[in-house]
Amino acid sequence: MGCFCHASTLPISALLPKLSVSVSLGLPGANIPLSLSAWLNLRGLPALPWTPEPGWLTLPLPRLQLNARAVATISALASLRAQVLAQFGLDLLIPQQALAYARIVATMNARLSLMANINPLGWLRLAALNAAIDQVQVALGAGVFAPPPNLMLSLSMPGGFPMASWANFLALLRLLAPMIAACAQLGISLSETAQLSAALRVLARLSLPPLAAPQLMASLTAALSATMQLQASLGLPVLQLGFPAIQLRVQAKLGALLPALSARLGLNLSGGGANLLAELLALLPNLPLVPTSFATSEAVQAALSAQALASLNWQVPASLPAVRIGLPTCALVAQLNAALGINAVLPSPCGSGCDAAKIMKALAAA
């Protein structure tokens, strides 16, 4: 069965005013950790130095014919199946269970269509700033911004070769990684391309009701994600304390970070000035992308076992309704359950005024 329970409406409605915060932060110096975070993200930092085996350079990794957009669609379909199975115990490859997921979407639409939209911009910006501060603090402690010679060498000469020598190997591995993950999520061997094709065709044809409130879903999911990130970082009941109190906590973290950065880089970051950010970025070392997170021994071994994937030349749509509807539904339910401590979706009618059957009847008649 499956039903986005009508009893979830009250706690969600009570939550919406707390999540709607559109104020502009305007915290002095906030652009510094945000810019440093962007610099770190482009390089996969902070991370442990990548330690590849020199012999990897000569490995015959398969070269996909599928382009990046096709791989992204396949990855999204497999992720949808895995998320629905994990969250709701429903397998979208089984028709009756796919219908149960459609029922969840339909009942969710009925609940959310009655609610007003929110503007969570304040929470989103505050969470982004806090995450940037945390990331920069870790990088500062790891010596990334002013690396000693041994760290600089390990980052720029992995396996004893310049990082540029690894470019082709890493490009092949990066494109293979989501296909390998997709096969794992679908429970299909890397050599069973016929089974992979059959499963993807079923998922691509999945029929789900169009979302009734996509903007509210996106705003609500993003806001809940932001507040939960802040709660995990600060160790405080974020929504209970409210935005002004949490902003003061983040402002205090920013105030502690800037002097530490100034001391490490020899630049007065509290002085302001139009060229301050440019001066800061000019002081940073010339570091390459550090692929420690995805170029692991396990990933390389899996890639060597994926030779059959090189023969695939499927025509894959760039976007599918099942993905655009199914993945946001999973994301919203997960965030609601975590933030409110509820089970927004029940496996069967609750017996206390459940209107799921009526909703599905109306949908069928439309």
N, C-alpha and C positions, 0 to 999 in steps of 0.2 A: 504494500500500500504506500505509505509515506505521505506525510502532511506537514506543511509549515503551519504549526499550531496557532489557532486564533488567540490562545492565551498569551502568546508572545507579544501581541500588539501593545498591551499596556506598558510593560517594561521598556519596549523600544520607543514608544511615544514619549515616555518620561525622560528618556535618555537624550532625545533629539535637541532640546534647548541647551543642554550642557555641551554638546558637540558643535553647535553653531557659533563659531567665534571668527569674525572677519577682520579683527584689528590688525594693523600693521605693527610689526615688532619695533623696528627702528632702534635696535640696540647698538650703541657705538662699538665698532670693531667686529661686528658679526660677520662682515664680509671676509675677514681673514681666515677663520677656520673653514668657512664654506669654500673658499678658493683653494685652500690647502687640501681639503677633502676631495675636491674635483681632481687636483693634481695627483693625489694618492690613488684615486679610483682608476685613472688612466694607466697606472702602473701596477695595479693589483696589489697595492700595499695598504697597510703593513702586512707582511707575510714572511715566513721563514725563507731563507735562500733556497732556490731551486737546485736540486742536486741530481741531474740526469746522468744516466750511464752513457759514456761516450759512444758506445756501440749503437745507441738508438738512432744516430744520424744516418745509418745505412740500412735501417729496417724498411722493408717494402710495405709501408702502410697503404691500405686501399684508398683510391681516389674516387670520391663520389661524383656521379654525374648529376645528381640532384642539386639544384641551387639552394641557396640559404633560405629563401622564402618557402620552398617546398619542405625543407627540413623543419622549419619553424612550425608549419601546419601539422606535420606528422607528430612532432614533439608535443604540440598542444593537444591533439586528439588523445595521445597516449596518456598525457598528464591528466586530462579530464577523466578518463576511465579509472586511473589509479586513485584520484581524489574522491570520486563518487563512491568507489569501492571502500576506501578507508573511512570516509565520513558517515556513509549511510548504509554500508553493507550491500549495495546494489551494483550488479555487474551490467554495464551498458551493452555488453555483447550478447546478453540474454533479453529477447524482446519484451517479456513480461516485466522484467526489472527495469528496462529502459522506460516503459510506460509508468512505472512507479516514480521514476525521477521526473518525468513530465508532470506528474501530479504534484510533486514538491514545488516545481516552478510555478504551476498554475495557482496553487494555494498561496505561495509567497507573493505573487502578483496581486492577489486579492487583498492581502494585508497592506502591502506597501502603497498601493494605489490610493489609499485613504489618508496617507501621511504627507505632510508638507516637506519640501526640500530644505536642505540646510547649506550653510556656507562654512566649511571647516578650515578656511585658509589660515587662520591664526594658529590652530593646532598643528597643521601641516608644516608651517614655517618653523614653529618652535621645535617640533620633533626633528626636522631636518638640521636645524642648528645644533641641537643637543647631540644628535648622532655624529655630526661633523666634529664637535668638540671631543667626544669620546674617541673617535678615530684618530684625531690629531694627537691626543694625549698618549695613545698606544704607540703611534709612530714616533713621537718624541722620546718616549722611553726606550724604544728599540734603536734609536740613533739614526733613523732614516734621513732626517733633514741635514745632518752633517755626519755622514758615515765614515768610520775609520777605514784605513786602507784595506784591511782584510775583509770587511763587509762590502766595501765597494767592489773589490775583486770578485767576490763570490756572486754578487748580483749581476755584474756585467760580463763575467766569463764562466757561465755554468758549464760544468763538465770539462773545463779547460778550453772551451771554444767561445769566441765572441757570440753574444746573443744573436747577432744577425745571421750567423750560420744555422741557427735553429728555426728560422722563419718559416721555411717550407714545411718542416716536420710539424711545427706547432699549428700551422694553418690546416693541415690535413687532420690532425688530432682534434682540433676545436670543432671542425665540421662533423666529424664522426661521433663525437661525444653525445650529442642529443639523440642521434639515431640508436646508439648503443643503449642509452637510457630508455628510449621508447620501447625497444624490444624487451628490456627487463620489466617495464611497467605493464606490458601486455602479456608477459610470461611466455615469450616466444624466443626460440633459439636464434642466434645471429645468422645461422645458415638457412633458416626456414623462411625464405622470402615469400613463398606462396601463402603461408599462414599469416605472415605480416600483412600482405596485401588484402587478404580476406577480412581480417580484423579491422583494418583501416577503412575498408569500404562500408562495413556495418556502422562504424562510428560516424563516418562522413554523412550517412543517410539518416542519422538520428534526428527525430522530429521533436522539437520542444516549443512550447508556446512563446511567442515574442515577449520580451520583458516589458512590463507595464510602466515601470519607473526606473529606467536605467541610470538617469542622472542621480536620483536619490541613492540608488544602490552604490554607485561609484563614490559619492560623497561620504556616505555612511561607512562604507568599508575602509576608505582612506582615513577618515577621522578616527575610527576605532583602532586601526593599525597604528596611527600616530600616538594616540593616548596610551596604548599598551606598550609601545616602544619606550615612551617616556617613563611609564611606571616601572618597567624592567630596569631601566638605567638608573633612575633616581631612588627606587625602592620606596615609593610613596603612593598613596591612593590618589591618583591624579584627578579623576573626575570628582572625587569627594572634596578635594581641596580647592579645585577650580583653577581657571586659567591664570588670573593675576598671581596667585601664590606660586604656581609652577614656573611662570615666567621669571619670577624673582630667583628661584633656585637655579635656573639655567643661566641667568645673568651673572649669578655668583660664580658659576663654573667658568664662564667666559672671562670674568674678571681675574680668576686665578690662572687661566691658561696664558693670557697675553704676556704677562711678565716672564713666565717660564720660557715662552718662545723667544722673547726679546733677549733674554740672557743666553740662550743657546745660539742664536743667529747673529747676535751683536747688532741688532737693529731695534730702535725704539718704536714699538708697535702701538704705543699709546699716544703718540704725538700727532697722529692724523696726517693730513697732507694728501694732495691729489695723486702723487706718484708713489705713495707708500706701498701699495699692493704690487706694483710693477717692480719696485726695488726688492721686495720680499721674494717674489717668484724668480727674480734674477739670481738670487743667492742660492737657490736650491740646486742640488747635484743633478747631473744628466744621467738619469736612471732609465733603463728599459722596462718594458712590461715583465713582471715576474710571474710566471705561469704555475706557481706551486700548487694552486688550488685545483687545477684541472689536468695538468700533465704529470700524473702519478704513475707509478709502476703498474698499478692495477688497470689504469686507463689504457696504457700502452699495450698490455697483454690482451685486453678486450679488443682493442683496435686491430691487432694482428689476427684475431679470430673472426673479424668481420669482413673477410674478403668477398663474401657473397653480396654485400651491400653495394659494392662497386658496380654491379651489373644493373642496378635499378635506374630506369630512365622514365619513371612515372610522370604523368602530367597531374600535378597536385594544385588545387585551388589555393590562392593566397589567403583566403579567409572563408570560414564556414559558420553558418548560423549556430550549429551545435556548440562550437567553441565560444562564440560571442555571448551566448546565453548561459551555457553550462558552467564555464569557469567562474564568471562573476557570482553565480549563485553559490558555488562552493565557498568562494572567498568570503562572501557576506555571512553565510551561516557559521563558518569557522570563527570569524571575528565576534559575532554576536554571542556565541556560546562561551568564548573565552572572556569577553568583557562583562557579561551579565551573569555568568555562571548558570546558564539555562540550557535546555535542549530545545532549540527553536524548531527542529524537525523531529516529529515522532514517527515511529515505524508503523503505527496503526491509529485509527480514530481514538481520541481521548475519552469519548463517551460523555463529555460535558458540553453539549451544544455544538458538537463538531459539524461544520458546514462543508466539509471537503466534497462529499458526494454531490451536493447541490452545485458547487463551483464547477466540478467536472462535467455535470450534466449541461450546465449553461454553456461551457466551452465547446462541448460536442455539438450543441445546437447552433452555435454561431456560424 
